[in-house]
Amino acid sequence: MQNKGKRRSTVDVVREIVEPIASDLGLSIWDVRYFKEGADWYLRVYIDKEGGVSLDDCVDMSRAIDQPLDEADPIKGSYCLEVSSPGVERQLKRDEHFTAMLGKPVKIKLIRPFEGKREFKGTLKAYDKGLVKLVDDEGLEMEFDKKDASSVKLNDFDYFGGRKK
């Protein structure tokens, strides 16, 4: 019986459809986004797996979810389906993203400045009930509430030549 009190979002419905398909392909769903860009609507499904995602993984996933999404019809109207990797600078949004990235370098951008700054970088030391704890290169610990951040991303890419060592 469907819960009449709260309507599920399009993203939640799509996630429910695609997660078991991804699992059958040896993949996991990192994120699902449904958004409008210009005049077009996009459904973007981000997949992940140990060792990284290949172009073939994206093609296989796209083909595997196309018909089930058409049959379930969670989105009225036309949209562009895209399947991709979350990338090396993947955005951390869900609780499981934070716990999976403990010990990794992250960059947090705040909605409002804290001590005159909006951007902080450090190693993700802890995450609990929406509180993000970082430790910077000098050992300074900082704690932010996730709801105060405009974005939190993995910071595992060196802009001057590839992955960090």
N, C-alpha and C positions, 0 to 999 in steps of 0.2 A: 504494500500500500504506500502510495506516495505521500510525503509530508506536505500538507497544504499550507503550513505556516510560513515556510521560507522557500522561495524559488531558487533553484541552483543556477549558478552562472554558466554561461556557454563554455567557458574554459573548464569548469569542473566536469561538465557532461562529456566534453571531448576527451579530457584526461581519463575518465572512467572507461571510455571506449578504446582508447589507444594503448593504455598501459599493458593489458594482457597480450596484445599483439607485439608490442616492443619486447616484452619478456620472452615470448616464443622465439623471437629473432636474436636473443642474447643481448638485448639492449635495455636501457632504462630511460624513462622520461625525465629530463632535467627540468623542462618548463613548457608551458603551452601559453601562447598569447594570441588574442584575437583583437585586432585593431584596424582603424581606418587610416589610410595614408593617401592623401589627395582624394580622388573620387572612388578609390578601390578599397575593399575590405580584404584583410589578410588573416589567415589562420596559420600561425607559425608553431611548429612542433620541434622542440629542441631535444635531441637524443644524445645519450652518452653510453660509454662502455669502458671497461678496463682496457688500457692501452690506446684509447682514442678511437674516434669515429672516422670511417672512410667514406668516400663518395658513394661506394657501393652500398654501404649501410644506409645512407640517406635515400638512395634510389629504392632499395628493398623496402624500407619502412614506408615511403611514400606510396608505393604500389600496394603494400599490404593494408594500409588504412583507408585508401581511397573509397573502395566499395562499402566497407562498414560505416564510414561517415555518411556516404550517400544514402544508405539504407536507414540509418538512425535519424538523419536529417536534423541535427541539432542547431543548424544555422539556416535560417530562412533567407533566401536570396543568394546571389553569387558571391564567391570569395576566391582568393588565390591561396592554394595550399602550398606551404613551404616546409620542408624538413631539413634541419641542419644541426650541426654541432653547436654547443654553447660557446665554444672557443676558449682560448687560453685566458681571456679576461672575462670569464663567465660571471654573470650577475648572480649574487646570492640573495634569494628572496624567501625561500621556504626554510623552516627549521632544519630539515634534513640537509639542506645545502650547507648551512653553517657547521653542523656537526661533522659532515664529511670533509670539510676544509680546515678543521682544527690543525694548527701548526703550520699553515700555509700563509704566504704574504697576501695581504688584502689592502684595498684602498677604500675608504669610506668618505662619501661626500655628504655633508650635512645640509639640511634645508636652511637653517640659520647658523651664522657663525658662532663658534665656541672659542673664546679667548682670541678673537680676531681672525680665526681661520675656519674655512669650510671643508678643507680636505686633509685627511690624516691617513698615514700609511704605517703599517706595522704587521706583525705576525698575529694571526687570530689565535689568541690564547685560550679563550673560553666563550661559550655561548649558553645562556640560560634564560628562558622565559622572556625572550626579546632583548636581553642585555648582551651587547657585543663588547668583549674585552680584547684590546690590542696591547701589544708591547712593541715599542719602536726600537730602532737600531741602538739607541743609547740605554735601553732597559726601562724606559719610562712606561708605566702602565696607564692605559686610558680606557674608560668605559663609556659606551654610548647606548642609548635606547634605539633599537632598530627603527622605531616609528619617527625618530628625528632625522633619519638619513634619507636623502633623495636616491642614493644608490650605494650598494656595497658590492664591490667586484673583486675577483681574484686578481692579484697584482703580480702575476707570474710571468711577465713579459718585459724584457728590457728594450726600450724604444731605440736603443742604439746598437742593435745587432742580434736580437733573438732572445731565447730563454735565459733566465737568470741561472747562474751556476749554483 
